[in-house]
Amino acid sequence: MPHNRRNYNKTHSIALSGLLFALAMALSFIEGTLVIPGLLPGMKLGLANIVVMYALFFMGPKQALVLDVLKAFFVFLVSGWTAGFLSLCGGLLVMWLLYYHCPLRPTWFILSVCGALAHNIGQLLGASVILSTAVSLYYAPIMLVLGLVMGMLTSVTLRAMLPALGRLGYNIQENRKG
């Protein structure tokens, strides 16, 4: 262990943040190339949100926000302004409020589903702003069902990955400092 523990922790945090960002970019890129029958135009699985959830639960809200903004910037660079803007219209705020400020301790499952639903609502409202009409809200029932399903899948996937992450030396102790 190095003599200066604070510098070691900071370096470790920066390196982990870089790895998480790279993983979020890779998942976002892979997701953009997938053609999934039955999904309407503009609908995505939200795989990169697994990485943002890890950052929120185990690194704190500031790190999750930075990762979310960087992820949206990557989407902007790869897919354009509209996709980047809609990527930013997410559910991170809802998850943060529930996780750090709710008097009851919500489960990851609840947080993930609420975050996914809030993300989809944010995207629908963002699309309404871009289109200057509420026509995108007709997608709401489909987007909410998809958000429910993907929120559940995101939570289950993160929970399943935690033992392997722990064995690799990553932090799997929750960080509830708001």
Disulfide bonds with the S-S distance in Angstrom:
none
